[in-house]
Amino acid sequence: MKKNKVVNNIVMLYVLNITQLILPLITLPYLTRVLSISAYGVVSYVKSLIVYATLIIEFGFLLSGTRDIVKANHDKRKMGVILGRITVAKLLLSIVAFIALLMMIKLIPILRNYPLFTILSYVSPFLSIFLFDYFFRGLEKMNIITYRYLIMKGISTVFTFIFVKSDKQLLMIPILDILGSIAAIVLIYIEIKKMGVKIKFDSLTAVFKSLKISFIYFLSNIASTAFGALNTLFVGIYLSSKDVAYWGIIMTLIGAVQSMYTPISDGIYPHMIKEKSLRLFGRILLFFIPVLIIGSLVTYFGADIIMLIIGGNKYIAAAYLLRECIPLLIISFFGVMFGWPSLGAIDKVRETTFSTIIAAFLQVLGLIILIIFKLFTLNILILIRTITELIMVLIRLFYLFKYRKLFNN
C-alpha cells in the first residue's frame, strides 16, 4: 500500500508537471508571435526576476513545512497551528520581497520602463501564500495540488489567447495569472474546510522560530537561483534585448525539462522521510537513466524543429544553444535526486545546502570573471552553469557515500 501511495504521488505530480510543461508551451509560441522580440524579452526577464521574490516568500517552507506536516501525524490541531504560523511568516516575508522589487524597478532600466507590469507580476506569487502546497505535500495528497494548478493556469492560458493580441495587451498577462490564482485559492480553502483543519495563528516568537528553522532550506533555494534567475538578470544587464529573448526561450525549455524531474523528487520526499528506503531511490535512478539518454538524443537531432515549433522562424537561430544545454539537462537530474529526496531525507540539510552554496559561489565567481574579461556570451554562460552544477552533484554524491549507513537497505 505504501508503494502504491508513492507511485500515485509521483503519477499525480507528473500530471501536474506535464500540465506545467504543456500550458506554458501552448502559450509560448503564441506570445512569441503576437509580441515583438523586445516585449517578449521583457516578459521573460520579469518572470525570471520574480523568481527571487517567490523564493523570499517561500523561504524554504515547501520543504520545512512539508516535514512539519508529516511529523504532525494527521493531528488537526497541530496542522492548523503550522498553517497559521507559516502563513504569518510568509506575509512578513512578502513585505520584504515587495520592497526589494521596488528597489530593482528603480535600478534596472528594463524594469523601470515597465513598472506596472513588474508589480502586477508580483501579485500572483504573493497570492501563493494561501495555496498551502507544503500542507498537501506533507499529507501526500498530490492530487489536490494538481487540480489546483489545472484551474489556476487553465484560466490564464485560455484567456491569454482571447485577450493578448499585441504589445498593447502586455498587462493582461499578469492580470490573468492573478485571476487564476484567486480561483485556485477558493478551491484550496474548500478542501481544507472539508478536512476539518482550522488555521490557528501562533505567537510571533513561534513565527520567528519557524523562520530560523526554514532559513537553511532558504539558503539552498536562493543559492540555486545562481543557476537560473541570476544568469538571466546579468543577461538583461550586459547583453542585447535579442539575447535576452533567446536566453529566455532556451531557459523556458530547459526549465520545462527540469520540471519533469521534480515529480520524482517531490513524490518520494515524504516517503523517504518516513522510510529512508535506499532500494526505492536506486530503482528510480536506474529507471530514468535510459529516459535521459533518449531525451538527449531527441533534443540534439531535433533542436531546430523544437525551436521552430516553440518560437517560430525568429528563434531557429538559437537552436545551437539548446544543443549546448544537453549535458546540463543530464547533470541537473542527478543534482535534484542527490539533494532533498536523499540527503534531505536523512536530515543532512546542512550538507545539501552547503553543496548548493559552493556551486552557486563558483557560478557567481564565473560570472564576475566573464564580465571583467568581457567574455560574457550565452555560450560560455551555459558552459559555466554546466560545470558548476557538475561540482554540486559530485559534492552531494560524496555525502551520500559518507552517510550511506543512515539509509534502510
N, C-alpha and C positions, 0 to 999 in steps of 0.2 A: 504494500500500500504506500509505503514511503517512496519507493521508486516511482510508482505511478504519479505521486504528487509532484515529485521533482520533474518528471517528464512533462506533466501537464503545465507546470510553471514555465518550463522552457518553451513549450509549444505556444502558450498564450503570449509570452514575451516575443516569440518570433512573429506571431501575428501582429503584435504591436509594432515591432521594428520593421517588418516588411511594409506595414502601413506607413510608418515614419519614412521609409525609403521611397515608397511609391508616390505618396501625396506630394512631397516636395518635387519629385522628378516629373510629376504631371504638370505642376505649375511652372517649373524651371524653364522648359522650352518655350512656354507661353510668354513668360516675363522677359526672357532674353530677346524675344521677337517684338513685343509691343513696347518695351523700354529701350531707350538708347543705351549704348555701352557705358557711358558715364553715369546714367541713372541707375543701371543695374549694379555698377561698381559701388554706388552709394548704399544700395540695399544690402549688398554683400558685406560691405565694410561695417555698416552699423550693426548687422546681425552678429558679426564676429566680436565687435566691441561689447555688445550686450551680454555676451558670454561671461565677461568679467562681472557685470552686475548680478547675473544669475548665480555665479559662484559665491559672491559675497552673501547673497540672500540665503542660498542653500547651506553654506558654511560647513559642508560635510555631514549635514544631518540625514542625508539619504542613506548614509552608511551607519552612523552612530544611532540615528533614530530607529533604523531597521533592527539593529542589535537590541536596543532598549525594548522595542515591542516584542521581539522574540523572547527576551528574558522576562517580560511581564506575564508570560504564560497564560494568555487569554483572560487575565484579571481585568474586568471592565473599568474598575475604579483607577487602577494603575495606568491603564492605557489612556483614560481621559486626562489624567494629570500630565502624562507625557505629551499628548496632543496640545494641551494648553501651554505647557512650558516651552515647547519648540515653536509654537505659533507666536508667542510674545517675543522670543529671541529673534525670530525671522523678521518681525515687524521693526524691531530696533535696528537690525542689520540693513533693512530696506532703506532706512533714512540715510545711513552711511553710504550705501550704494548710489542713492539719488544725488547726494552732494558731490560724490566723485564724478558722476556722469555730467553734472553741470560744469564742473571744472574742465572736463575733457572737451565739452562743447566750446568752451571759451578758448581753449588752447589749440585745438586741431582744426585746421581750415575746412576740411571736408565735412566736419560735423557743424561747424559754425555756419555753413551755408544752408544746412538743413536741420535747424534746432528743433522744430516741432515734430518732424519725422523721427528724430532721435528720441525725444521724450515719450512720444506715443509708443515707440518700440519697447520702451522700458515697462510699460503698464502690464503687459502680459506676463513677464517674469515676476512682477510684483504680485499679481493675482495667483501665481503658482503656489504662494504661501498657503492657500486654502484648498489645495488639491490633495495634500497629505499622502504623497506617494510612499513615503517610508512606512506609514501605518499599514497599508495594504501589502507591501512587500514583506513586512515582518509577519503578517498573518498568512503569507503565501497565497493571497487572493489576487493573483496577477490578472485574472480575467476582468476585474473591476478597473484596473489601470488601463487595460486595453480598450474597454468600452468607452471609458472617459476620453481617451485620446481620439478615438474614432469620431466622437461627437465634436470635440474641440476643433480638430484640424479638418474634419469633413465640412463643417460650416464655412471656415475661412477659405478652403480650397474651392468649393462650389461658387462662392460669391466673388472670388478673385476673377474668375472667367466672366462674370456678369458685370462687375464694376470697374475693373482695371483695364483700361484701353490704351493708355499712353502715359507719358511722364506726368501729365496733369493730374492723374489719379494716384500719385505715389503715396499719399497719406492714407489711402484706403487699405493698403497692405497691413499696417499695424492695427488699424481700426477693426478690420475683420478678425485679426488674431484676438483682439480684446473681446469681441462678441463671442467667439468660440470658447474662450476661457471662462466667461461668465456662465455659459450653458453647462460647461463641464463641472463647475463649482456647485451648481444646483444639483446635478446628478450625485456628486460625492456626498453632499450633506444628506440626501435622501438615504444613501447606503449606510452612512454612519448611524443615522437615526434608527434604521431597521435593525442594526446590530445592538442597539441599546446602549451605545457608548456616548457618554456626555462629556463634553470638553470642560475640564476644570482648570482654572488659572492658578498657577503656583506663585510662590513668593519670588521677588526679584533676585534674592540670593540663590534660589534654585535655578533660575533662568541663567544667571551668570556662571553658575557651576556647570550647567549643560554646555554653555558656550566654551568653557575651558576644556571640557572633555572632547568636544567636537573639533576643537582647534587643530588637533593633529591630523584629522581627516581633511580639514580645510587646507592645511599646508600642502598636502599631497595633491589635492584637486587644483589649487591655484598654481602650483608648480607645473602641473601638467599642461596648463594653458600656454606655456612657453613653446609647446609643440604645435599649437594651432593659432589661437587668437592673437598671441603676441607677435607671431610671424606676420599675420595679416595687418596688424597695427603698423609695423615697420614698413611693410609693402606700401601701405597707403601714404606713408610719410616720404619715402625715398624713391618710389617708382611712379610711373605714369598711371592715369586712370584706366588705360587699356590693360596694363599689367595687373592692376587691382581686379579688373573684371575676369581676366584669365585665371588669376590665382583663386578668386572667389569660386569660380565654377569647378576648378580642379579640386579645391578643398571640400566643396559640396559633395563631389563624387567620392572622394576619399572618406569623408565623414559618413557617407551613406554605406559604404562597405564596412567601415569600422563599427557602425551601429548594429551590424549583423553579429558582432562579437558579444555585445552587451547582454542579449537574452541568455546566452550560455552562462556568462558571469553572474548576472542577477538571478537567474533561475536556480543556480546551485548554491549561491551565497548563504541564504538562510539554512539550507540543509547542511552545508559544510560547517556552519557554526555549531549545529547540534551534534553531527555525526563525525566530522573530520575524516571523511571517507577518501583515502588516497586512491582506492581502486576506482571509484566513480570518476575522480578527477583524471586519472590516467586514461580511462576508456574514452572520455570525451576528447582528450587531446589526440589520441590515435585515430578517432573517427574523423576529425576535422582536418588533419594534415593533407589527405588526398583532395579534399574540397578546396583547400588553399592553393594547391598546385594547379588544379583545373581552372580555378578562378584567375590565377595569374596568367595562364596561357591565353584564356579568353580576352583578358584585358590587353595583353601585349599585341595580339594579332587583330583585335577589334577596336583599338583605340580611336582610329579615325571615324569609324562608324558610330561609336559611342558618342563622340564629341559632336558629330553631325546631328544625331538624334536629339541629344540633350540641348545643345546650344545653337545649332544651325550652322550655316556656312561661315559665319563670322568667327566661330570658335574652333574650326578644324585645325587651325594653325597651332593650337595649344595641345594637340594630341601627343606630341613628343613628351610633354610634361607629365601626362598621365602614365606613359610607359615608364618614366623615370621613378614613379612613385610605387612601382610594384614591389621592390624589396621592403619598402616602408610598410606596405599592407601586410606582408607576411610577418615581419618582426613585431608589429603592433599587436597582432593576435596573441602572441606569447607574452607580450608585455601586460595585456589585460588579464590573461589567465594566471600568470605567476604573481599577480597582485592580490586584490581583495578576496577573491574566492579561494585562494590557497593560503598565502601568508596572513591575510586578514582574519581568516577563519581560525587560525591557531594563535590569535592575539599578538601577532607580530606587526602591529600597526606602525610602530616607530621605524621598523626596518623597511616596510613598504613605502612609507613617506620619505625615508632617507634616500632610497633608490630614485624616487621621482625628483627630489630636490637636487641631487647630484647631477642627474641627467639634464634637468632644467637649467642649472647653473652653467653647465657646459654648452647648452643651447644658446643661452644669453651671451656667454663669452664668445661663441662663434659668430653671433650677430654683430657684436661690437667689433670684432676683427674684420668682418666683411665691410662694415661701414667705414672703419678707419682706413683700410687699404683700397676702398672703392671697388670692392668685388661683389657688391650686393646685387645679385641676379637671382631669378627664380630657380635656375638650375642648381646653383650652389646652395641655395636655401633648402632645397629638397634633400641634397646630399648631407648637409649639416644635421637636418632633422632625423634622417635615417640612421646616421652614426650615433647620435645621442640616444635615440630610442633603443638601439642595439646595446649600448652600455647599460641602460636601465634593465634590460632583460637579463643580461649577464649577472648583474648585481643581485637581482631577485632570484635567479637560478642558484647562485651561491648560497643565499639564505635558506632556500628550500632544501638544499642538500644538508646544510648545517643543522636544521631543525626537523629533519625528516622523521625523527622518532616521536614527534608530537602528533603525528597523524595516526589514524587507525588503519592498519594494513589489512 
